[in-house]
């Protein structure tokens, strides 16, 4: 189903919209707005997946016993060594 609506844009946004349609990047102004909305919807879905994965990782790490913790110097020693080599130190 298609819903007809009225939108307002700043001059800058309107020029960009019209230029992309003129270049043939999008067939119509509506197609460009729809593509932008689809991208925002996809970005939001991907962000939600990433946040869920991060929350799960935090939950799992909260269940890790302190005896299994890794010392920060040990954890980052390889990275520090690589940086020293890259910097020529």
Long-range contacts (C-beta under 8 A, 24 or more apart in sequence): 7-33
